[in-house]
Amino acid sequence: MAQILEFEKPVAALDAEIASLAADTARAAEREAIEARRNRLLAEIYGKLTPWQKTLVARHPNRPRFLVIVEQLFEDWVPLAGDRAFGDDSAILGGLAHFRGRPVMLIGHEKGHDTESRVKRNFGMAKPEGYRKAARLMRMASRFGLPIVTLVDTPGAYPGIDAEERGQAEAIARATEACLEAEVPMVSVIIGEGGSGGAVALAAANRVLMLEHSVYAVISPEGCASILWRDAAKAADAAVAMRISAQDLAELGVIDGVVREPVGGAHRAPEDAIALLGDAIDAALDGLEALPADSLKAARRARFLAFAQAA
């Protein structure tokens, strides 16, 4: 593993023991016993993660990102660039693709996988042109009758002065509006972090799903702790109070379902995690494709207006 989280260190110690015995055939039984103990420990740890630990898993650098998921789940991917107003944004990608025989419009955040690509993608924090591109592609999808699939993974929209100068808040609002006005089925999945309006702008969908160890909140736990306690070190307490986990949000009715991850998280078995994600998206689209456009729009708007009334 490229990065071992603090609570994973007991598992890493057993992994090291297993690796040291890999070439010793005389000790195969001993290695198998350690592997069994390691698997039990991993299941135990991941079966009772705290909200803050889930946040760390959601941010893990080895977690499958948008482009990795596209490569495994989608075919004939044709990226479409630009907002037709200012430029292109590398933090939000979108375009045409086939998903298990269906033509779809695919849109999502891309964080990058190494230092160079993370800088290029601005760590998944989109600027106004990214949200305007997303809105443009959603309108295109409606025009051509293409279901929309979005993959959300962002700490939030970029808060820099250049983004504010170009109308960040308005661009996020327009993207959210485009979600609500789409005349086609829309399925969104939080695959890592779902941060603030930067996430909602791609997730005001008919069906909103979350991977098991992803998080979704109006602000990061560190940001919440800094506001409430003037101490970012209280992020773990904030994560509990905010109820940011997929399990909490399913219980609250904010999302429609939790997509199971392999034991130990998607970063340990990305191909298996992506396959499970594909099955969940497929099932969600199956449940929506027979509905007429007016019903899709009405249900989507009613869903999100109900959150406002509840608040």
C-alpha positions as CSV (number, residue, x, y, z in Angstrom):
1,M,0.0,0.0,0.0
2,A,1.3,3.5,-0.9
3,Q,-0.2,5.0,2.2
4,I,-1.1,3.2,5.5
5,L,-3.8,5.0,7.6
6,E,-3.1,5.1,11.3
7,F,-5.9,2.6,12.2
8,E,-4.6,0.2,9.5
9,K,-1.2,-0.2,11.1
10,P,-2.0,-3.5,12.9
11,V,-3.1,-4.9,9.5
12,A,0.1,-3.6,7.9
13,A,2.2,-5.4,10.4
14,L,0.5,-8.7,9.6
15,D,0.9,-7.9,5.8
16,A,4.7,-7.6,6.4
17,E,4.8,-10.9,8.2
18,I,2.9,-12.6,5.3
19,A,5.3,-11.0,2.8
20,S,8.3,-12.3,4.7
21,L,6.9,-15.9,4.5
22,A,5.8,-15.7,0.9
23,A,8.9,-17.6,-0.4
24,D,9.1,-20.1,2.4
25,T,7.0,-23.1,1.3
26,A,7.9,-25.0,4.6
27,R,6.0,-22.4,6.5
28,A,2.9,-22.3,4.3
29,A,0.5,-23.3,7.1
30,E,1.9,-20.5,9.3
31,R,1.4,-18.0,6.5
32,E,-2.2,-19.1,5.9
33,A,-2.9,-18.8,9.7
34,I,-1.6,-15.2,9.7
35,E,-3.6,-14.4,6.5
36,A,-6.8,-15.6,8.2
37,R,-6.0,-13.5,11.3
38,R,-5.2,-10.5,9.1
39,N,-8.5,-10.9,7.2
40,R,-10.5,-11.1,10.5
41,L,-8.7,-8.0,11.8
42,L,-9.3,-6.0,8.7
43,A,-13.1,-6.9,8.7
44,E,-13.3,-6.0,12.4
45,I,-11.6,-2.6,11.9
46,Y,-13.6,-1.7,8.8
47,G,-16.8,-2.9,10.4
48,K,-16.7,-0.1,13.1
49,L,-15.0,2.9,11.4
50,T,-15.7,6.2,13.0
51,P,-17.0,9.1,10.8
52,W,-13.5,10.7,10.9
53,Q,-11.9,7.4,9.9
54,K,-14.3,7.1,7.0
55,T,-13.3,10.6,5.9
56,L,-9.7,9.5,5.8
57,V,-10.6,6.4,3.8
58,A,-12.7,8.6,1.4
59,R,-9.6,10.7,0.8
60,H,-7.2,7.8,0.4
61,P,-4.9,8.5,-2.6
62,N,-5.4,4.9,-3.9
63,R,-9.1,5.1,-4.0
64,P,-10.5,4.7,-7.6
65,R,-11.0,8.1,-9.3
66,F,-13.2,9.1,-12.2
67,L,-10.8,8.2,-15.0
68,V,-10.0,4.8,-13.5
69,I,-13.8,4.1,-13.2
70,V,-14.4,5.3,-16.8
71,E,-11.7,2.9,-18.1
72,Q,-13.2,-0.1,-16.3
73,L,-17.0,0.6,-16.5
74,F,-17.6,2.6,-19.6
75,E,-16.9,2.2,-23.3
76,D,-16.5,4.6,-26.2
77,W,-15.7,7.5,-23.9
78,V,-15.6,10.8,-25.8
79,P,-14.7,13.7,-23.5
80,L,-16.2,17.1,-24.4
81,A,-14.4,20.2,-23.2
82,G,-15.2,23.8,-22.5
83,D,-18.0,25.9,-21.1
84,R,-18.4,28.0,-24.3
85,A,-17.8,31.2,-22.3
86,F,-14.3,31.2,-20.7
87,G,-12.4,28.0,-21.0
88,D,-12.1,24.4,-19.9
89,D,-11.7,23.1,-16.4
90,S,-9.7,19.9,-15.7
91,A,-11.3,19.3,-12.3
92,I,-14.6,18.3,-13.9
93,L,-14.7,16.0,-16.9
94,G,-17.7,15.0,-19.0
95,G,-18.7,13.5,-22.2
96,L,-20.4,10.7,-24.1
97,A,-20.0,7.1,-23.3
98,H,-21.7,3.7,-23.4
99,F,-22.5,2.0,-20.1
100,R,-23.5,-1.7,-20.4
101,G,-25.1,-1.1,-23.8
102,R,-26.7,2.3,-22.9
103,P,-25.5,5.6,-24.3
104,V,-25.1,8.0,-21.4
105,M,-23.8,11.5,-20.6
106,L,-21.0,10.9,-18.0
107,I,-19.8,13.8,-15.8
108,G,-17.6,13.8,-12.7
109,H,-14.8,15.3,-10.6
110,E,-11.3,14.0,-11.2
111,K,-8.7,14.6,-8.4
112,G,-5.7,13.1,-10.1
113,H,-3.4,10.2,-9.0
114,D,0.0,11.8,-8.6
115,T,1.4,15.2,-7.8
116,E,1.5,16.4,-11.4
117,S,-2.1,15.3,-12.2
118,R,-3.4,16.5,-8.9
119,V,-2.1,20.0,-9.6
120,K,-3.5,19.8,-13.2
121,R,-6.9,18.8,-11.8
122,N,-6.7,21.3,-9.0
123,F,-7.3,18.4,-6.5
124,G,-10.9,18.0,-7.8
125,M,-11.8,21.6,-6.9
126,A,-13.7,23.0,-9.9
127,K,-13.8,26.6,-11.0
128,P,-16.9,28.3,-12.6
129,E,-16.0,27.1,-16.1
130,G,-16.2,23.5,-14.7
131,Y,-19.7,23.9,-13.4
132,R,-20.8,25.7,-16.6
133,K,-19.4,22.9,-18.6
134,A,-21.3,20.4,-16.5
135,A,-24.5,22.4,-17.0
136,R,-23.9,22.6,-20.8
137,L,-23.5,18.8,-21.0
138,M,-26.6,18.2,-18.9
139,R,-28.7,20.3,-21.3
140,M,-27.1,18.4,-24.2
141,A,-28.1,15.1,-22.6
142,S,-31.7,16.3,-22.3
143,R,-31.7,17.4,-25.9
144,F,-30.6,14.0,-27.1
145,G,-32.4,11.9,-24.5
146,L,-29.3,10.5,-22.8
147,P,-29.4,9.4,-19.2
148,I,-27.0,11.3,-17.0
149,V,-24.5,9.6,-14.7
150,T,-22.3,11.7,-12.4
151,L,-19.4,10.7,-10.1
152,V,-18.8,13.1,-7.3
153,D,-15.4,13.4,-5.6
154,T,-14.5,16.8,-4.4
155,P,-13.5,18.6,-1.2
156,G,-15.6,21.5,-2.5
157,A,-15.6,24.1,-5.2
158,Y,-12.4,26.1,-5.6
159,P,-12.6,29.2,-3.3
160,G,-9.9,31.3,-4.9
161,I,-10.3,34.9,-5.9
162,D,-10.2,34.2,-9.6
163,A,-13.1,31.7,-9.3
164,E,-15.1,34.3,-7.3
165,E,-14.4,37.0,-9.9
166,R,-15.8,34.7,-12.6
167,G,-19.0,34.0,-10.7
168,Q,-18.4,30.8,-8.7
169,A,-21.7,30.9,-6.8
170,E,-23.8,31.6,-9.8
171,A,-22.1,28.8,-11.8
172,I,-22.8,26.3,-9.0
173,A,-26.4,27.5,-8.9
174,R,-26.8,27.1,-12.7
175,A,-25.3,23.6,-12.6
176,T,-27.7,22.6,-9.8
177,E,-30.6,24.1,-11.8
178,A,-29.5,22.1,-14.8
179,C,-29.7,18.9,-12.7
180,L,-33.2,19.8,-11.6
181,E,-34.4,20.7,-15.1
182,A,-32.9,17.6,-16.9
183,E,-35.6,15.7,-18.8
184,V,-33.8,12.4,-18.6
185,P,-33.0,10.0,-15.8
186,M,-30.1,11.1,-13.6
187,V,-28.0,9.0,-11.2
188,S,-25.3,10.4,-9.0
189,V,-22.7,8.5,-6.9
190,I,-20.5,10.0,-4.2
191,I,-17.4,8.0,-4.8
192,G,-15.1,9.7,-2.3
193,E,-15.7,13.2,-0.8
194,G,-18.9,15.0,-1.5
195,G,-18.0,18.5,-0.4
196,S,-20.6,21.4,-0.1
197,G,-22.2,23.0,-3.1
198,G,-19.4,21.8,-5.3
199,A,-20.8,18.3,-4.9
200,V,-24.5,19.2,-4.9
201,A,-24.1,20.9,-8.3
202,L,-23.5,17.5,-9.8
203,A,-25.7,15.5,-7.4
204,A,-29.2,16.9,-7.5
205,A,-30.3,13.7,-9.1
206,N,-33.2,11.2,-9.2
207,R,-31.1,8.7,-7.4
208,V,-28.2,9.6,-5.2
209,L,-25.9,6.7,-4.0
210,M,-22.7,6.7,-1.9
211,L,-19.9,4.2,-1.8
212,E,-19.8,2.6,1.7
213,H,-16.8,4.6,3.0
214,S,-17.4,7.9,1.2
215,V,-18.6,11.1,3.0
216,Y,-21.0,13.9,2.0
217,A,-21.4,17.2,3.9
218,V,-21.9,20.9,3.6
219,I,-18.4,21.6,4.9
220,S,-15.3,19.5,5.8
221,P,-15.0,18.3,9.4
222,E,-11.9,20.5,9.7
223,G,-13.8,23.5,8.5
224,C,-16.7,22.8,10.8
225,A,-14.4,22.4,13.8
226,S,-12.6,25.6,13.0
227,I,-15.9,27.5,13.0
228,L,-17.5,25.9,16.0
229,W,-14.6,25.3,18.3
230,R,-11.9,27.5,16.7
231,D,-9.8,24.3,16.6
232,A,-9.4,22.2,13.5
233,A,-8.0,19.4,15.7
234,K,-11.6,18.7,16.8
235,A,-12.4,17.4,13.3
236,A,-13.2,14.0,14.5
237,D,-15.8,15.4,16.9
238,A,-17.2,17.5,14.1
239,A,-17.5,14.5,11.8
240,V,-19.6,12.7,14.4
241,A,-21.9,15.7,14.9
242,M,-22.3,16.3,11.2
243,R,-23.4,12.8,10.4
244,I,-21.4,12.7,7.1
245,S,-21.2,8.9,6.6
246,A,-23.1,7.1,3.9
247,Q,-24.9,5.0,6.6
248,D,-26.0,8.2,8.5
249,L,-27.2,9.9,5.3
250,A,-29.2,6.8,4.2
251,E,-30.9,6.7,7.6
252,L,-31.7,10.4,7.3
253,G,-33.1,9.9,3.8
254,V,-30.6,12.2,2.1
255,I,-29.4,9.5,-0.2
256,D,-31.1,6.5,-1.8
257,G,-28.6,3.7,-1.2
258,V,-25.1,2.6,0.0
259,V,-22.9,0.8,-2.4
260,R,-20.9,-1.9,-0.6
261,E,-17.1,-1.8,-0.9
262,P,-14.7,-4.7,-0.6
263,V,-13.5,-5.4,3.0
264,G,-10.8,-2.9,3.7
265,G,-12.1,-0.2,1.4
266,A,-12.1,0.5,-2.3
267,H,-8.4,1.5,-2.2
268,R,-7.5,-2.2,-1.4
269,A,-9.5,-3.8,-4.2
270,P,-10.4,-1.0,-6.7
271,E,-11.5,-3.4,-9.5
272,D,-13.9,-5.2,-7.2
273,A,-15.2,-1.9,-5.9
274,I,-15.8,-0.5,-9.4
275,A,-17.7,-3.7,-10.4
276,L,-20.0,-3.2,-7.4
277,L,-20.4,0.4,-8.4
278,G,-21.4,-0.6,-11.9
279,D,-24.1,-2.9,-10.7
280,A,-25.6,-0.2,-8.5
281,I,-25.6,2.3,-11.3
282,D,-27.2,-0.2,-13.6
283,A,-30.0,-1.0,-11.1
284,A,-30.7,2.7,-10.5
285,L,-31.0,3.4,-14.3
286,D,-33.2,0.4,-14.7
287,G,-35.6,1.8,-12.2
288,L,-35.8,5.2,-13.9
289,E,-35.7,4.6,-17.6
290,A,-39.4,4.0,-18.1
291,L,-40.5,7.2,-16.4
292,P,-41.6,10.2,-18.5
293,A,-39.6,13.4,-18.5
294,D,-42.3,15.4,-16.5
295,S,-42.3,12.7,-13.8
296,L,-38.5,12.6,-13.5
297,K,-38.4,16.4,-13.2
298,A,-41.2,16.6,-10.7
299,A,-39.8,13.8,-8.5
300,R,-36.3,15.4,-8.5
301,R,-37.6,18.8,-7.6
302,A,-39.9,17.5,-4.9
303,R,-37.0,15.5,-3.4
304,F,-34.8,18.5,-2.9
305,L,-37.5,20.9,-1.9
306,A,-38.5,18.5,0.8
307,F,-34.9,18.8,2.3
308,A,-35.3,22.5,2.5
309,Q,-38.7,22.3,4.2
310,A,-37.3,19.7,6.7
311,A,-34.5,22.1,7.5
